[in-house]
Amino acid sequence: MFIFSPKYYFILFVILYSCYSFAQKQTPSSSAELIQSCSKKNLLACEQLNLLYIQKEEWENAYLLGKALCEKEIIIGCTFQGMAALSQKKSQEGMKILTLSCDNFEPYACRSLGRLMKTAGKGDLSHVYFRKACHFGIKEICKDLQKSRKVLSQSGLKLFKKVQSDCNDTRSSLCTDRLRIINNCQTHLSTQDCEVLPSLLSIFFRSKLIQSEARLFLEQIASREKIFKEKSVEKKFSFSLPTIFKEVEPKENYRYVFGFAKVCSEDTAFSSLDLYPDSYKSLSTQLVSKIKKEFSKTKKSDCYNPQWGFEAYAMANLDPIHPDLLDIWKINHDGNVIHLQDGQPIQK
């Protein structure tokens, strides 16, 4: 176990949350107002209050409130609790809670663990935690990780690739059996492989979960296309996304861009990127340009006659370290979902 001074944790935490934009949200800012609002189960106010306790080094209050949020499955609360525990010299408990938070995709906990491991001289483990922070949402870290760094031995990488293959369907018994082997890691691999493999697999399984969104969006298009054709006078499918998604309330954020090939579309809004621009503000200009280019590749001669069929696509980047890599799916009028290009995060 690695022991650091409370001052180190406080400085680290302030740096971590300097970009955590609580101030942008219109909520009470004074301590008294936050306490009152938090007592009325305003979870955002509780998060702000917890941060305030951290900034004032009121570690016991920060710990207790963080624990309460964590128990309500507000994962950022686990990060608060973990940092407060470390600052109270509860090293084992603090590291355990931060690891729990990081395992639940809370990026600031992962970045915190990365910095702690770096200070402890565990460079490979530090790199993996930073990689998790990048994949889980802290974009500014990603550029520092673009240079390839091998953190697995050849045996470790072979096992990782095997898990990827066997867990293409994460619910399969084959996947379960493979993960059972991981649980007995040290009988097969080195200590370092056993340290970093679970974190790398968490990135993989998170991306598999995200890929399920592509299927969901495409199946929604297919379902609405079927209804539209049955109700239309001409008994044709529509290649107009605004028509198919009429009266559908958009989500606040989408990861996948879905829609029809540009040349086949009956509308200028051929993709959700055009239909719901506010839902894609987090996408970089580079990624938007690449996705639009991909939607423009189809030739007019390849478009279906709308009386007989259609094709729709879903595209996203799942690997922020490799922003040019796209994950691409397609569905047709028969409901067949095809994975055209696997954009799973690259592991060397």
N, C-alpha and C positions, 0 to 999 in steps of 0.2 A: 504494500500500500504506500502511496506517495503522499507525503505531508508537506503542505505549503502554509505560509503565514496567512492570517485573516486579512491583512492588508493586501496581499497578493490577490485574494479572491474578490475583494471589493473593487480593486482597480480593474480586474478582468471583467467583472460584471458590468461596471459602468461602461466600459468599452463595448461590450456585447450589446447593450441596450441603448447605446447612443443613437442607433438608427431605428429603434423600435418606436414607431410613430404614434404613440399615444396622444401626443399633443395635437395631432391633426383632427382628432375626433372631438366633437362638441359635448363634453361631459364635465362635471364639476372638477375643479382643480385644487381646491384647498383641502387640507387634511380632514377637517370637520365635515365638509360636504361629502367627501369620498366615503368616510365612515358611515354617514347617514344613508348614502345611496347604496353602499355595499350591504348594509343591514337590511335593505329592502330587496335583496337578491339581484341587484344590478351587477352582473358578472364583469362587465367592462370596468365599472368603478372599482370592483374588488381587485382586478388586475392592476389598475393604476395605483391603488392604495398599496398593493404589495410592492410595486416598483418604488414607491415613495419610501416605504420602510427600508428597502435595500439601500437607497440613496442616503438615508439618514443613519445607516448602520444599526437600525433597530432589529437585530437579528432574530430575537425571540418572536417578535410580532410578525416578521417576514416569514419565519418558519411555520408558525401556526396558521397564518392565512394561506400561505402556499400549500400547506398540507390539506386545508379545507377545500381549496380549489382542485387540488390533485385528486382528492377522494370523489369529487364530482366529475372526474374525467375531463377537467379543463387542464390540458397537458402543460400549458405554459406555467401553471401553478406548480407542477412537479419540478420544473426548472428553478423556479423561485425557491421552493423548499430545499432543493438540493444545494443550491448556492449558499443559502442561509445555514444549512447544516455544516457545510465545509467551513464557513466563517466562524462557526461555533466549535471548531476543531473536532467535529464528528465526521472524520474523514471517510470511514467505511460506509456509513449511512449516506453521506452526501454523494459519494461516487456511485453508490447503488441506485439512488433516486435519479441522478443525472443520466445514468445509463438507461434506466426505465423510460425517462422522458425522450431520450434520443432514439430508443427503439420504437417509440410511438411517433416518430417522424417530426419531432420538435427540433428545428434546425439550430437554435441557439444553444441548446443543451449539447448537441453534437459538436458545435464549434468550441464550446467551453471545454469539452473533453479533449478535443484536438489540441488546444493550447496547453492544457494540463499535461498531456502526454509528451508534447514537444519539450516542455520545461523539464520533464522527467527523463529526457533523453531517449524516448521510445519513438523514433522517427517514423517507422512504417505504420505503427498503430495511430499515431498522430495524423498521418496522411489519410488514412482510411476514414477517421472521424471527420476531417475536413471535407472529404469527398461526400460523406453523408450529408453534411451541412449544405453543400452545394446542391445536391440532388433534392434536398428537402426544402430549398427555397432561398438560401442566401447567395444571390447571384454573383456578388462581388468576389466571392471566394473562388469561383469556378476558373477564372483566368489563370490563377496561380497553380492550378492542377492540370493544365493542358499538356504539360510535359510528361511523357510517359514515365511511370515509376512502377516497377515490378515489386509487388508486396507478397506474392505467393510463390512458393517453390513450384517446380514442374509437377510434382505429385499433387500439390494443393490446387494448382490451376486445372489439372486433369479432372479432379473431383468436382471442382466448381462447374466446369463445362458439362460434366455428367449430370449434375443436379439440374442445370438449365435444360438439358435434353429431356430428362425424365420428368421434369416438372412443367413441361409445356402445358399440360393440364394439371393444375395445382391440386385438384381434388382426386387425382388418380392414386391407386394403391402403390404404384411404382414410385411416385413422388414421396409418399409417406415412408416407404422402405428406404429410399435414398437418404431422407432426412434423419432417419433413425441411425444411420451410419455416422452422420455428422455429429450426433449427440455423443458418440463414442470416439470423438475426433482423435484423441491422443494415442489411440492404438493404431492409427493409420498415418498420421501426419506429424509434422514438427510442432513445437510449442507456438512458434510465430504463426504458422498456418492456422492453428486452432484459435489464436487471438483475433485474426483479421477476417477469417472466413464467415463467421456469423454476420458481421457488419456488411460485407460485400453481398451476402445473400439477402439481407434485408432490403438493399437497393434493388436487387433483382425482383424480389417478390412484390415490392411496392410498384415497380413498373408493370408487373403482370396484372396487378389490381387496376392500374390506370388503363391498361389495354382493354379491360372489360368495358370501359366507357365507350370505346370505339364501336364495339358490337352493339351496345345499347342504343347509341345514336343512329346507327345504320338500320337496326331493326325497327326503330321508331319511324324512320323515313319509309321503309318498306310497308309498314302497317298503314301509314297515312296515305301512301300511294295507292294501296289496294282500295281503301275507302273512297279516295277521290275518283278512281276509275269507275267504281261501281255506281257512284252518284252522278258522274258526268254524262251529259247528253251524248257526247261523241264516243264514250267508252274508251278513253285514252288516259294514259299516265301523263303526269305533268312534269316538266323539267324546270319548273319555277319554284325555287325554294320559298319565297314569300307566300306563294299560293299553298304549298304543302303544309307550311308551318303557320298558316293564318290563325290568329287568336291564341298561339302558343306563347306563354310568358317565358322570355329568355332567362337563363341562369345568370348570376352575377359574374361568374367566371367560367370559361370553357378552356380545356386543355387541347382538345381535338377540334380541328376545323373540318366541317362536314358539308357536303353539297354535291353538285353535278359538275362534270367537265365543262369548262367555260364555253367551248364551241357548241356543245349540245344544249346549253341552257336557253330557256325562253325569257330570261330576265337578267338584268345587269348584276343583280345580287345572286350570283350562281353559287356562292358559298356562305356559310354562317359568318365568315370574316367580314363580309359586306353587309349581311343582314343584321348582325348584332355587333357592330364595331366596339361598343363600350365593354363588351364581355371579353375582349382580347387586348386590352390596354397593356397587359403585362408582357406581351410578346415583343421581341426585338424587331426592329426594322428589317434586319437581315433574315430572320426566320419568316416573317410575313412575306417578304419578297420570294423566298425559296418555295413556300407553300403555294403562292399564287402561280409561280412558274410551273409547278407540278400539275396544278389544275388546268393549265393551258397546253399540256402536251398532246392531248387527244386530237386526232384528225376528225374532220366532219364526217368522213366516210365510215368512221367507226361508231358513230352515234346510232342508238337504236331508233327504230320507228316507234313513236310513243303508243301506237295501237298494240304493239306486241311486247314491249319491254322497256327497261331502263337500267342504268347503272349509277350508283352513288358511291362516294368516297369519304373516308375519314383519315386525316393526317395530323401528326403531332411530332414534336421533338421530345423524346424521353431522356435524353442524355445531354444536359447543359454543358458538359465538358467538351462534347462534340456537337456543336449547334447545327452542323450541316447534315446530320444524320436524321432522316425522317422515318417514322413508323407509319406505314400506309396500309389501309384496309379498303375492301370493296364489297358491295352487296349488289345482287341483281334482282330481277323481278320474281325469280323463283325462291328468293330468300336465302340463297347461297352466300355465305360470308367467306371471303377469301383474304388471306393475309399476304399482300403483295410484297411487302418489304418489312423485315423485322428491325425495328429501331431500338432494341434492347440496349441498355448501357454497355459500352465496350469494356471488357476486362482482359488485361494482358498478364 
